[in-house]
Amino acid sequence: MRTERFPWGRTFALAFGFFGISLVWPIFNNFVPLLLAKRGVGPALIGVVMTWDNYFNIFVQPLAGALSDRTRTRWGRRLPWLMVGAPLAALAFVGIPLARTVLAVMLAIGVTNFALAVFRAPTIALLGDLYPPEQRSTANGVINLMGGLGAILAFLVGGALYEAALGRWGLRAAEVTPFAFGALMLLLATAMVVWRVREPEQPAGSGREDAADWKAVWAALRGRGRGWQPGVGRLLLALVAWFWAYSLLEAWLSSFGKFVLGLSEGQVAMYTAALPLTFVLMALPAGMAGTHWGRRRAIAAGLLLLIPLLGVGTLVRSAPALAGLLAALGAAWALVNVNALPLVYDYGPEGQAGLMTGLYYIASNLALILGPPVMGLVLQARPGAYGLMFPLAAGGMAVAAGLLFALPPARR
């Protein structure tokens, strides 16, 4: 059978949606904890605040994804969600550093989290709509490559803008500039997707469009769902485990750099760019590896690399050592993250990409809810012990590997 030619141009246009989202979150994760600390918020509460987006995501993203399966407009099923959610998110994002009270900061954070949750699952569900199963790993490699570029820009440009504004205009302006940059780039990326992406009338690989059936989802998690592959519940648990591990780094890495290594906020952001840099370099090869080796094997290889790498994280005592470790982690993480969502699609029914994307985000956001507060409690008991996030994360990756090896292969 002749394989359909891969649509590179359309894929890069679609990837701008993930580019904008991925640019916003590193700025949020690096600067919001430090901004809250300057306003007198303790580490345990900061850990809770850093999971708010995940509480929104657990409820809003699956609902938005499933509703987008049923949406019918002149712009398609998914794009209207992006057109409403992205401008609201950009406006609220800039409001975070501009807010003068802790309550106002919390409100801006909440609106930002809600607005991003509204359009993320519908936007990413286009991966399932536009591509047949055999093209999804490669397409997701391109999407994650662009997402990694967004993260690099966030770290490098966001950090540089912070340092430049701090020296020229003072702390207040320095706090605002990275957020303003992120909001502007989100709007530009959204405009690119709306301009260049045209949704198909019928999802790729599907003979019909099914409405989301939540009873079928519950039956599938118990191994009885019609049209679902056996083991989908185990796969979602594996997602919880590896995203829980990664969330520890995502939420507390900036604090490790500042309080253990003695780096400034801007320096932390720039050194942390080593992880998304290698992620970008490996994103497309990781997607191709999933296509040629199989998604499960590619993910397993990434997990088996991550476990020992995280295990040596406690030995890091310098900025160059941190950058080297993060570079290795980024390459291994690409094998896992790029192939994860296409693997979820393999275990669910075709024609319900919004629903399957929502389930993927339920699992990932449940993990992100549990990760940062656990580390916050550890820090309450052992102040300054930020290095403990590395062995904790290694343990989470090991649990994920065990669940993945016990997963029955998908029949597609």
LUMGU-942027 format. One record per residue (C-alpha): residue in three letters; z, y, x. Coordinates in nm, 2 decimals. Example, Ala and Ser with C-alpha at 12.3 -4.5 7.8 and 13.67 -1.06 7.14 Angstrom:
! LUMGU-942027
- ala 0.78 -0.45 1.23
- ser 0.71 -0.11 1.37
***
This chain:
! LUMGU-942027
- met 0.00 0.00 0.00
- arg -0.10 0.34 0.13
- thr 0.20 0.58 0.19
- glu 0.17 0.92 0.03
- arg 0.13 1.20 0.29
- phe 0.46 1.38 0.35
- pro 0.46 1.74 0.21
- trp 0.60 1.93 0.50
- gly 0.53 2.28 0.37
- arg 0.69 2.23 0.03
- thr 0.99 2.06 0.20
- phe 1.06 2.35 0.43
- ala 1.04 2.59 0.13
- leu 1.29 2.38 -0.07
- ala 1.51 2.36 0.24
- phe 1.57 2.74 0.22
- gly 1.81 2.66 -0.07
- phe 2.03 2.46 0.15
- phe 1.98 2.71 0.43
- gly 2.15 2.98 0.22
- ile 2.43 2.76 0.11
- ser 2.50 2.63 0.46
- leu 2.50 2.98 0.60
- val 2.77 3.10 0.36
- trp 3.02 2.82 0.41
- pro 3.08 2.84 0.79
- ile 3.15 3.21 0.75
- phe 3.39 3.13 0.47
- asn 3.57 2.85 0.66
- asn 3.60 3.04 0.99
- phe 3.70 3.38 0.86
- val 3.89 3.32 0.54
- pro 4.19 3.13 0.69
- leu 4.23 3.40 0.95
- leu 4.19 3.68 0.69
- leu 4.46 3.52 0.47
- ala 4.69 3.47 0.77
- lys 4.66 3.85 0.85
- arg 4.77 3.92 0.49
- gly 5.09 3.71 0.53
- val 4.98 3.38 0.37
- gly 5.14 3.07 0.52
- pro 4.95 2.77 0.65
- ala 5.03 2.54 0.36
- leu 4.90 2.78 0.10
- ile 4.60 2.86 0.32
- gly 4.52 2.48 0.32
- val 4.54 2.48 -0.06
- val 4.32 2.79 -0.10
- met 4.06 2.63 0.13
- thr 4.03 2.35 -0.12
- trp 3.97 2.57 -0.43
- asp 3.60 2.54 -0.40
- asn 3.64 2.16 -0.42
- tyr 3.84 2.18 -0.74
- phe 3.56 2.39 -0.89
- asn 3.30 2.15 -0.74
- ile 3.46 1.83 -0.89
- phe 3.42 1.97 -1.24
- val 3.14 2.23 -1.23
- gln 2.89 2.06 -0.99
- pro 2.87 1.72 -1.19
- leu 2.84 1.91 -1.52
- ala 2.58 2.15 -1.38
- gly 2.38 1.87 -1.23
- ala 2.39 1.66 -1.55
- leu 2.30 1.96 -1.76
- ser 2.02 2.05 -1.54
- asp 1.87 1.71 -1.61
- arg 1.83 1.83 -1.97
- thr 1.74 2.20 -1.90
- arg 1.40 2.30 -2.01
- thr 1.27 2.65 -1.92
- arg 0.94 2.81 -1.80
- trp 1.09 2.80 -1.45
- gly 1.18 2.43 -1.47
- arg 1.50 2.24 -1.49
- arg 1.68 2.33 -1.17
- leu 1.56 2.68 -1.06
- pro 1.73 2.87 -1.34
- trp 2.07 2.76 -1.21
- leu 1.99 2.89 -0.87
- met 1.86 3.22 -1.01
- val 2.19 3.29 -1.19
- gly 2.44 3.14 -0.95
- ala 2.32 3.28 -0.61
- pro 2.33 3.65 -0.69
- leu 2.68 3.62 -0.84
- ala 2.80 3.42 -0.54
- ala 2.66 3.68 -0.30
- leu 2.84 3.97 -0.48
- ala 3.17 3.79 -0.49
- phe 3.14 3.68 -0.13
- val 3.12 4.04 -0.01
- gly 3.42 4.11 -0.22
- ile 3.65 3.88 -0.03
- pro 3.70 4.10 0.28
- leu 3.68 4.42 0.07
- ala 3.97 4.32 -0.15
- arg 4.29 4.51 -0.05
- thr 4.56 4.28 -0.20
- val 4.62 3.90 -0.17
- leu 4.56 3.86 -0.55
- ala 4.23 4.04 -0.53
- val 4.12 3.82 -0.23
- met 4.21 3.51 -0.43
- leu 4.01 3.63 -0.73
- ala 3.70 3.70 -0.51
- ile 3.74 3.36 -0.35
- gly 3.76 3.19 -0.69
- val 3.45 3.37 -0.83
- thr 3.26 3.28 -0.51
- asn 3.36 2.92 -0.53
- phe 3.26 2.90 -0.90
- ala 2.92 3.06 -0.85
- leu 2.83 2.84 -0.56
- ala 2.93 2.53 -0.76
- val 2.70 2.64 -1.05
- phe 2.38 2.61 -0.86
- arg 2.44 2.37 -0.57
- ala 2.39 2.04 -0.75
- pro 2.08 2.15 -0.95
- thr 1.92 2.28 -0.63
- ile 1.99 1.97 -0.42
- ala 1.88 1.75 -0.71
- leu 1.52 1.87 -0.64
- leu 1.53 1.62 -0.35
- gly 1.53 1.34 -0.61
- asp 1.28 1.52 -0.84
- leu 1.01 1.60 -0.58
- tyr 1.02 1.29 -0.35
- pro 0.98 0.92 -0.40
- pro 1.25 0.70 -0.25
- glu 1.06 0.63 0.07
- gln 1.03 1.00 0.16
- arg 1.39 1.11 0.07
- ser 1.55 1.05 0.41
- thr 1.29 1.24 0.59
- ala 1.30 1.52 0.33
- asn 1.67 1.54 0.36
- gly 1.64 1.55 0.73
- val 1.43 1.87 0.70
- ile 1.67 2.01 0.44
- asn 1.97 1.94 0.67
- leu 1.78 2.08 0.97
- met 1.75 2.41 0.78
- gly 2.11 2.39 0.67
- gly 2.21 2.35 1.03
- leu 2.00 2.65 1.13
- gly 2.19 2.84 0.86
- ala 2.52 2.73 1.01
- ile 2.41 2.83 1.36
- leu 2.32 3.17 1.24
- ala 2.65 3.20 1.06
- phe 2.85 3.11 1.37
- leu 2.65 3.30 1.63
- val 2.54 3.61 1.43
- gly 2.86 3.62 1.22
- gly 3.07 3.60 1.53
- ala 2.86 3.85 1.72
- leu 2.87 4.09 1.43
- tyr 3.25 4.06 1.41
- glu 3.29 4.14 1.77
- ala 3.05 4.43 1.77
- ala 3.20 4.59 1.46
- leu 3.55 4.54 1.60
- gly 3.47 4.73 1.91
- arg 3.27 5.01 1.73
- trp 3.43 5.06 1.39
- gly 3.76 4.87 1.39
- leu 3.92 4.57 1.22
- arg 3.83 4.66 0.86
- ala 3.46 4.68 0.93
- ala 3.47 4.37 1.15
- glu 3.61 4.17 0.86
- val 3.33 4.28 0.63
- thr 3.02 4.24 0.84
- pro 3.00 3.86 0.86
- phe 3.04 3.83 0.48
- ala 2.77 4.10 0.42
- phe 2.54 3.92 0.65
- gly 2.60 3.59 0.47
- ala 2.54 3.74 0.12
- leu 2.22 3.90 0.23
- met 2.08 3.58 0.38
- leu 2.18 3.38 0.07
- leu 1.98 3.62 -0.15
- leu 1.67 3.61 0.08
- ala 1.69 3.23 0.09
- thr 1.71 3.21 -0.29
- ala 1.41 3.43 -0.33
- met 1.21 3.20 -0.10
- val 1.29 2.89 -0.31
- val 1.21 3.06 -0.64
- trp 0.88 3.19 -0.50
- arg 0.75 2.88 -0.33
- val 0.89 2.57 -0.51
- arg 0.73 2.44 -0.83
- glu 0.92 2.17 -1.01
- pro 0.73 1.86 -1.13
- glu 0.70 1.79 -1.51
- gln 0.82 1.44 -1.43
- pro 1.06 1.34 -1.15
- ala 0.91 1.14 -0.86
- gly 0.95 0.76 -0.90
- ser 1.04 0.78 -1.27
- gly 0.84 0.68 -1.57
- arg 1.06 0.89 -1.80
- glu 1.33 1.15 -1.79
- asp 1.67 1.02 -1.90
- ala 1.96 1.23 -2.02
- ala 2.29 1.18 -1.84
- asp 2.50 0.90 -1.99
- trp 2.86 0.93 -1.87
- lys 2.95 0.60 -2.04
- ala 2.68 0.43 -1.82
- val 2.84 0.60 -1.51
- trp 3.18 0.46 -1.59
- ala 3.03 0.12 -1.65
- ala 2.84 0.15 -1.32
- leu 3.16 0.22 -1.13
- arg 3.30 -0.10 -1.27
- gly 2.98 -0.29 -1.16
- arg 2.84 -0.32 -1.51
- gly 2.60 -0.03 -1.54
- arg 2.25 -0.10 -1.66
- gly 1.99 0.05 -1.42
- trp 2.26 0.10 -1.15
- gln 2.28 -0.10 -0.82
- pro 2.60 -0.31 -0.75
- gly 2.85 -0.15 -0.52
- val 2.80 0.22 -0.63
- gly 3.18 0.26 -0.66
- arg 3.24 0.13 -0.31
- leu 2.97 0.36 -0.18
- leu 3.14 0.66 -0.34
- leu 3.47 0.56 -0.19
- ala 3.31 0.55 0.16
- leu 3.18 0.90 0.09
- val 3.54 1.01 0.01
- ala 3.66 0.86 0.34
- trp 3.41 1.02 0.57
- phe 3.40 1.36 0.41
- trp 3.79 1.36 0.41
- ala 3.77 1.31 0.78
- tyr 3.51 1.58 0.84
- ser 3.70 1.83 0.62
- leu 3.99 1.83 0.87
- leu 3.76 1.97 1.13
- glu 3.58 2.21 0.89
- ala 3.90 2.37 0.77
- trp 4.12 2.38 1.08
- leu 3.88 2.40 1.38
- ser 3.89 2.78 1.39
- ser 4.27 2.77 1.40
- phe 4.27 2.51 1.68
- gly 4.04 2.73 1.88
- lys 4.26 3.04 1.83
- phe 4.61 2.90 1.85
- val 4.56 2.61 2.09
- leu 4.28 2.73 2.32
- gly 4.36 3.10 2.29
- leu 4.01 3.21 2.18
- ser 3.94 3.52 1.96
- glu 3.79 3.48 1.61
- gly 3.44 3.57 1.73
- gln 3.46 3.34 2.03
- val 3.57 3.05 1.81
- ala 3.28 3.11 1.58
- met 3.03 3.11 1.87
- tyr 3.17 2.80 2.05
- thr 3.18 2.61 1.72
- ala 2.81 2.66 1.69
- ala 2.77 2.36 1.93
- leu 2.82 2.12 1.63
- pro 2.56 2.26 1.40
- leu 2.32 2.31 1.70
- thr 2.31 1.94 1.78
- phe 2.32 1.86 1.40
- val 2.00 2.07 1.37
- leu 1.84 1.89 1.66
- met 1.92 1.55 1.52
- ala 1.87 1.62 1.15
- leu 1.50 1.53 1.13
- pro 1.53 1.23 1.38
- ala 1.83 1.11 1.17
- gly 1.62 1.12 0.85
- met 1.34 0.93 1.02
- ala 1.59 0.68 1.15
- gly 1.71 0.63 0.79
- thr 1.35 0.57 0.69
- his 1.26 0.32 0.96
- trp 1.60 0.14 1.02
- gly 1.74 0.17 0.67
- arg 1.99 0.43 0.55
- arg 2.29 0.20 0.57
- arg 2.22 0.11 0.94
- ala 2.17 0.47 1.03
- ile 2.50 0.58 0.86
- ala 2.69 0.29 1.02
- ala 2.56 0.39 1.37
- gly 2.68 0.74 1.31
- leu 3.03 0.63 1.20
- leu 3.07 0.40 1.49
- leu 2.99 0.69 1.72
- leu 3.22 0.93 1.54
- ile 3.53 0.72 1.56
- pro 3.58 0.71 1.95
- leu 3.45 1.07 1.98
- leu 3.72 1.20 1.74
- gly 3.98 0.98 1.91
- val 3.95 1.18 2.24
- gly 3.97 1.51 2.06
- thr 4.34 1.55 2.15
- leu 4.24 1.57 2.52
- val 4.05 1.90 2.46
- arg 4.22 2.19 2.65
- ser 3.93 2.43 2.72
- ala 3.65 2.60 2.54
- pro 3.37 2.42 2.73
- ala 3.53 2.09 2.65
- leu 3.55 2.18 2.29
- ala 3.18 2.27 2.28
- gly 3.09 1.95 2.45
- leu 3.29 1.74 2.20
- leu 3.15 1.93 1.91
- ala 2.79 1.88 2.04
- ala 2.84 1.50 2.04
- leu 3.01 1.51 1.70
- gly 2.72 1.70 1.55
- ala 2.46 1.45 1.67
- ala 2.66 1.15 1.53
- trp 2.74 1.34 1.21
- ala 2.37 1.39 1.14
- leu 2.31 1.02 1.11
- val 2.58 1.00 0.84
- asn 2.52 1.32 0.65
- val 2.14 1.33 0.64
- asn 2.12 0.97 0.49
- ala 2.41 0.99 0.25
- leu 2.26 1.15 -0.05
- pro 1.93 0.95 -0.04
- leu 2.15 0.63 -0.02
- val 2.34 0.75 -0.33
- tyr 2.00 0.79 -0.51
- asp 1.92 0.43 -0.41
- tyr 2.22 0.30 -0.61
- gly 2.15 0.50 -0.92
- pro 1.88 0.51 -1.19
- glu 1.57 0.71 -1.13
- gly 1.51 1.02 -1.34
- gln 1.87 1.13 -1.32
- ala 1.88 1.31 -0.99
- gly 2.11 1.58 -1.12
- leu 2.36 1.33 -1.24
- met 2.35 1.13 -0.91
- thr 2.39 1.45 -0.71
- gly 2.69 1.54 -0.92
- leu 2.85 1.20 -0.85
- tyr 2.78 1.26 -0.48
- tyr 2.96 1.59 -0.50
- ile 3.25 1.44 -0.70
- ala 3.31 1.21 -0.41
- ser 3.26 1.46 -0.13
- asn 3.47 1.73 -0.30
- leu 3.75 1.49 -0.38
- ala 3.77 1.43 -0.01
- leu 3.76 1.80 0.07
- ile 4.05 1.86 -0.17
- leu 4.26 1.60 0.00
- gly 4.18 1.68 0.36
- pro 4.30 2.04 0.44
- pro 4.63 2.02 0.25
- val 4.73 1.70 0.44
- met 4.67 1.88 0.76
- gly 4.86 2.19 0.63
- leu 5.16 1.97 0.56
- val 5.14 1.81 0.90
- leu 5.15 2.17 1.05
- gln 5.44 2.26 0.84
- ala 5.63 1.96 0.98
- arg 5.49 2.01 1.34
- pro 5.40 2.37 1.38
- gly 5.11 2.43 1.62
- ala 5.00 2.06 1.63
- tyr 4.64 2.14 1.54
- gly 4.51 1.86 1.77
- leu 4.64 1.60 1.53
- met 4.34 1.66 1.31
- phe 4.13 1.46 1.56
- pro 4.31 1.12 1.53
- leu 4.35 1.16 1.16
- ala 3.98 1.22 1.13
- ala 3.90 0.91 1.34
- gly 4.11 0.70 1.10
- gly 3.91 0.83 0.80
- met 3.58 0.75 0.96
- ala 3.71 0.40 1.04
- val 3.80 0.34 0.67
- ala 3.45 0.47 0.57
- ala 3.29 0.22 0.82
- gly 3.48 -0.07 0.67
- leu 3.37 0.02 0.31
- leu 3.01 0.06 0.42
- phe 3.00 -0.28 0.59
- ala 3.13 -0.43 0.27
- leu 2.86 -0.26 0.06
- pro 2.59 -0.49 -0.10
- pro 2.24 -0.37 -0.01
- ala 2.05 -0.17 -0.27
- arg 1.75 -0.35 -0.43
- arg 1.51 -0.07 -0.37
***
